[in-house]
């Protein structure tokens, strides 16, 4: 059993050493042509109104309100690249930003 664990550990170390820390992962392409789907570079912000919630601020200053943001990404100032689906007709209790569903998240390297 311990030989198997050592072999797995060594394999994992060699695999991780092949990844360069300064390289960002490439974003997957999405072939859906719907106008409501979009890749965005955003910053996570905490908004203290209405009891407090996490939102996204785009590099262009636009506000986006995710339907669900995983606890892992609820860190103010965290920069993400997200594939979102916009719901322009949907309104929210928070009345802050455009309601979006996040389909893919990449923590930004820059």
C-alpha positions as a printed Julia matrix, in Angstrom:
110×3 Matrix{Float64}:
   0.0    0.0     0.0
   2.74   2.5     0.88
   4.55   1.8    -2.43
   1.36   2.65   -4.32
   0.97   5.91   -2.37
   4.59   6.86   -3.05
   4.12   6.15   -6.75
   1.0    8.32   -6.85
   2.79  11.11   -4.97
   5.79  11.08   -7.32
   3.51  11.06  -10.37
   1.54  13.97   -8.99
   4.71  15.97   -8.26
   5.98  15.47  -11.81
   2.59  16.45  -13.23
   2.41  19.64  -11.18
   5.96  20.65  -12.02
   5.04  20.65  -15.7
   2.49  23.44  -15.13
   4.0   26.91  -15.34
   2.57  29.27  -12.73
   2.73  32.34  -14.97
   0.54  30.84  -17.69
  -3.2   31.36  -17.58
  -5.43  28.52  -18.68
  -7.01  29.04  -22.07
 -10.71  29.74  -21.98
 -12.95  27.18  -23.59
 -14.73  28.3   -26.71
 -18.45  28.41  -26.71
 -20.19  27.99  -30.03
 -23.63  29.17  -28.94
 -24.48  32.27  -30.94
 -27.19  33.58  -28.61
 -26.86  37.28  -27.91
 -27.35  36.74  -24.17
 -24.2   34.61  -23.74
 -20.91  36.4   -23.17
 -17.4   36.04  -21.74
 -16.61  38.83  -19.27
 -13.67  39.82  -17.12
 -15.13  40.88  -13.77
 -14.2   41.74  -10.21
 -16.15  40.33   -7.28
 -17.63  43.09   -5.1
 -19.55  42.99   -1.85
 -22.57  45.3    -1.84
 -23.82  46.2     1.65
 -27.39  47.18    0.7
 -30.44  44.96    1.3
 -28.63  42.81    3.87
 -25.46  42.43    1.78
 -24.65  40.29   -1.24
 -21.88  39.56   -3.73
 -22.04  40.98   -7.23
 -19.75  41.31  -10.23
 -18.35  44.52  -11.69
 -17.17  44.32  -15.29
 -14.03  46.06  -16.51
 -16.39  48.49  -18.28
 -18.05  49.38  -14.96
 -21.28  47.44  -15.59
 -22.83  45.61  -12.63
 -23.93  41.98  -12.84
 -25.93  40.09  -10.24
 -25.25  36.32  -10.39
 -28.16  34.02   -9.58
 -25.74  31.88   -7.55
 -22.08  32.59   -6.81
 -20.26  29.69   -5.2
 -18.83  30.43   -1.73
 -15.37  29.7    -3.1
 -15.55  32.85   -5.26
 -17.16  35.15   -2.68
 -13.96  37.11   -2.08
 -14.1   40.86   -2.61
 -11.54  42.02   -5.16
 -11.13  38.59   -6.79
 -10.77  38.92  -10.57
 -12.58  36.31  -12.65
 -13.3   35.51  -16.26
 -16.84  34.19  -16.53
 -19.12  32.82  -19.2
 -22.5   34.31  -18.38
 -26.01  34.08  -19.66
 -27.9   37.38  -19.34
 -31.55  37.61  -18.36
 -32.51  41.16  -19.39
 -36.21  40.65  -18.59
 -35.56  39.3   -15.08
 -35.59  41.62  -12.07
 -34.22  41.05   -8.6
 -35.09  42.01   -5.04
 -31.64  43.62   -4.77
 -32.22  46.0    -7.71
 -28.5   46.07   -8.46
 -27.01  45.07  -11.78
 -28.2   42.82  -14.55
 -29.26  39.32  -13.49
 -26.94  36.66  -14.93
 -26.31  32.93  -14.62
 -22.65  31.9   -14.5
 -21.89  28.81  -16.58
 -18.08  28.77  -16.36
 -15.55  30.51  -14.08
 -11.8   30.95  -14.43
  -9.84  32.79  -11.75
  -7.93  35.44  -13.68
  -4.14  35.35  -13.59
  -3.7   39.07  -14.34
